[in-house]
């Protein structure tokens, strides 16, 4: 009897393969460069681990990921402790990560970081050397592939918001061998032969780090820095950064964003002028209403019916002020008289001869007034001043007496 070949359901086959894989490989360590990193809303991390020739999918559940002390990033060279398993729904084998050890950058990312640091030290990233993007460009050039999504996105935006801008498309390779040289040549050619260009857009759609590498080449960076025409870089997606982005006069997150930036100022100006026009018209209407109201109030005012009302009010006020002024001046004169009288009395009381009229006398020795008898000596000649005369005498005897 012929033996029947067993028939598996897909899930049964995946389960069998999973058991073989997991039993054949215990936990193991794998080295590689992180690529395509993303985090789910629940906190689980997914990425590819790759080397020069191959890659493998990885899942890093959050209860393991929370234990590492550094941030994972694309291009980071790591060593992971993991278990080989299968994701049943997609029949896709993967590494289930338990631990990650950083080995810093992989070859591409290392080259990126080294060139970035070199150009930064030379000042190519400095804001002071970057050129201002014209607010109202009339002619722009786009350096990109004519087959990619970038040019379609740019043209869609510009057509939608057309503001009379001329567009020059300069087709180049944006990936693979020779792409960096073509991009560099295009920028130089535009500077030399198309001097009526106001701004240049340089970029491409998204992709892996390898896909975007032409925009990380030193030749492209230095050509962008040397351009006399302002350049907007628009490479990849919002999270992608290339050396061209750091050197360019302005970085746009995407090609669509670059196109929007080019027409934004002109569109905003038109809208702004329209809004100003509306506000001016509204203000003029309000002002006209105010003038009309003031005119009718003036025509119907008491003044127009009896103009002397204003004069009468001012005359009465003047009378009140004049009376107040006279009263104020009289008070000041009285205060001055009283002050003068008090000062005169003080001066009179300071007269040194006034005490003589009360029976006192002044004793002087030469030019000095004698205040204490013990300061004299026998034989001193004295002058004693009375109210009616001066008596000259000589000290015969000095007796000390108790203080009164």
Protein Blocks (a to p, Z undefined) as FASTA:
>chain_A
ZZddddddfklmmmmmmmmmmmmpccdddddddehiacdfkopacdddddfkbccddddd
fklmmmpcbdcdehiacdddddddddfklopacdddfbdcdehjafklmmmmmmmmmmmm
nopmpmklpccddfbdfbdcddddfkbmklmmmmmmmmmmgghiacddddddfedehklm
mmmmmmmmmmmmmmmbfbdcdddddddfklmmmmmcfklmmmmmmpmbdcdddehjfklc
cfklmmmmbdcfbfklmmmmmmmmmmmmmmmmmmmmmmmmmmmmmmmmmmmmmmmmmmmm
mklmmmmlmmmmmmmmmmmmmmmmmmmmmmmmmmmmmmmmmmmmmmmmmpmklmmmnopa
cddehjbccfbfklpcehiacddddfkbccddddfbdcddddZZ
